[in-house]
Amino acid sequence: MRIGLHGHYIAVLLMTQALLIVLIPIQPIRADIYRYEDEEGIIHFTDAPTDRRFKIFMRDFKKDKLLRTKLQLPSSANPAEYENIIRANAEKYGVSASLIKAVIHAESGYNPNAVSRKGASGLMQLMPGTARSLKVNNSFDPKDNVEGGVKYLRFLLDTFRGDVSLAVAAYNAGLNKVAKFGGIPPYTETRTYVNRVLSYMQSYQAN
């Protein structure tokens, strides 16, 4: 069962990403999506346009072939230490524990004190602005960080109607970039990241 997010959390995200949240098709994206705005300002979407006024909005995303990535971690990493936190949030927000582990693995290698060059921090590498919007008080606290990261993953999965690849791409590059390119942005970093997370997820599922 999926559990809805608190109203203040949704409000913050809606203000910054309003274009995407309401207007994504119900099913995962498997065909080109077209839109047009009529004379009354109503926006229409379809995957089978019957009117020339429809213009391409989001192109079909064909998943890249996954390259197997081994689950290698530094000897200092201890994933088992965070198992209870991950399981609790997976159940609370209806997000696969394997996906959560894969994101943590790719983002920080299970280092709760990790800080990126851009200022992202903690296990799930939350940017300061994102952490604030998610009500994360301390990004270096594994409990706070993981809950914030999983909340954000839940939001992204809902936005893209369960399409894990697009949600992961948005986690890395941002929602606006995924919308701009109609799928995974053509950035080597993002495409590599998506492939890595999906491969890790499969490995965690197998384990």
Secondary structure in CASP SS format (residue, H / E / C, confidence):
PFRMAT SS
TARGET T0000
AUTHOR 0000-0000-0000
METHOD secondary structure of the structure
MODEL  1
M C 1.00
R C 1.00
I C 1.00
G C 1.00
L C 1.00
H C 1.00
G H 1.00
H H 1.00
Y H 1.00
I H 1.00
A H 1.00
V H 1.00
L H 1.00
L H 1.00
M H 1.00
T H 1.00
Q H 1.00
A H 1.00
L H 1.00
L H 1.00
I H 1.00
V C 1.00
L C 1.00
I C 1.00
P C 1.00
I C 1.00
Q C 1.00
P C 1.00
I C 1.00
R C 1.00
A C 1.00
D C 1.00
I E 1.00
Y E 1.00
R E 1.00
Y E 1.00
E E 1.00
D C 1.00
E C 1.00
E C 1.00
G C 1.00
I C 1.00
I E 1.00
H E 1.00
F E 1.00
T E 1.00
D C 1.00
A C 1.00
P C 1.00
T C 1.00
D C 1.00
R C 1.00
R C 1.00
F C 1.00
K E 1.00
I E 1.00
F E 1.00
M E 1.00
R C 1.00
D C 1.00
F C 1.00
K C 1.00
K C 1.00
D C 1.00
K C 1.00
L C 1.00
L C 1.00
R C 1.00
T C 1.00
K C 1.00
L C 1.00
Q C 1.00
L C 1.00
P C 1.00
S C 1.00
S C 1.00
A C 1.00
N C 1.00
P H 1.00
A H 1.00
E H 1.00
Y H 1.00
E H 1.00
N H 1.00
I H 1.00
I H 1.00
R H 1.00
A H 1.00
N H 1.00
A H 1.00
E H 1.00
K H 1.00
Y H 1.00
G C 1.00
V C 1.00
S C 1.00
A H 1.00
S H 1.00
L H 1.00
I H 1.00
K H 1.00
A H 1.00
V H 1.00
I H 1.00
H H 1.00
A H 1.00
E H 1.00
S H 1.00
G C 1.00
Y C 1.00
N C 1.00
P C 1.00
N C 1.00
A C 1.00
V E 1.00
S C 1.00
R C 1.00
K C 1.00
G C 1.00
A C 1.00
S E 1.00
G C 1.00
L C 1.00
M C 1.00
Q C 1.00
L E 1.00
M C 1.00
P H 1.00
G H 1.00
T H 1.00
A H 1.00
R H 1.00
S H 1.00
L C 1.00
K C 1.00
V C 1.00
N C 1.00
N C 1.00
S C 1.00
F C 1.00
D C 1.00
P H 1.00
K H 1.00
D H 1.00
N H 1.00
V H 1.00
E H 1.00
G H 1.00
G H 1.00
V H 1.00
K H 1.00
Y H 1.00
L H 1.00
R H 1.00
F H 1.00
L H 1.00
L H 1.00
D H 1.00
T H 1.00
F C 1.00
R C 1.00
G C 1.00
D C 1.00
V H 1.00
S H 1.00
L H 1.00
A H 1.00
V H 1.00
A H 1.00
A H 1.00
Y H 1.00
N H 1.00
A H 1.00
G C 1.00
L H 1.00
N H 1.00
K H 1.00
V H 1.00
A H 1.00
K H 1.00
F H 1.00
G C 1.00
G C 1.00
I C 1.00
P C 1.00
P C 1.00
Y C 1.00
T H 1.00
E H 1.00
T H 1.00
R H 1.00
T H 1.00
Y H 1.00
V H 1.00
N H 1.00
R H 1.00
V H 1.00
L H 1.00
S H 1.00
Y H 1.00
M H 1.00
Q H 1.00
S H 1.00
Y H 1.00
Q H 1.00
A H 1.00
N C 1.00
END
